[in-house]
Amino acid sequence: MKEGDLIFFSKHGKHPTHVGIYLGKGLYIHCSPSGGETGVKINDLAGKSKYDQSLNNMFYGAGRIIND
């Protein structure tokens, strides 16, 4: 992945249910809408916290928007 790529997460594996923006070095920014981690967050794809791990378990894929 490159900086600016979109990264997608899915609660059920059928289609994306959450999106973030990749910042590089394994970090991404996203906004959690509810729960104990509400608000804009920067998380780590290799993070060890319970929250990082729960998001990493929902990782669905990444993509790039190309503007010609």
Protein Blocks (a to p, Z undefined) as FASTA:
>chain_A
ZZhiacdddfklpaccbdcddebjhiacdddfbdjkgcjddddfkbcbfklmmmmmmonb
dcddddZZ
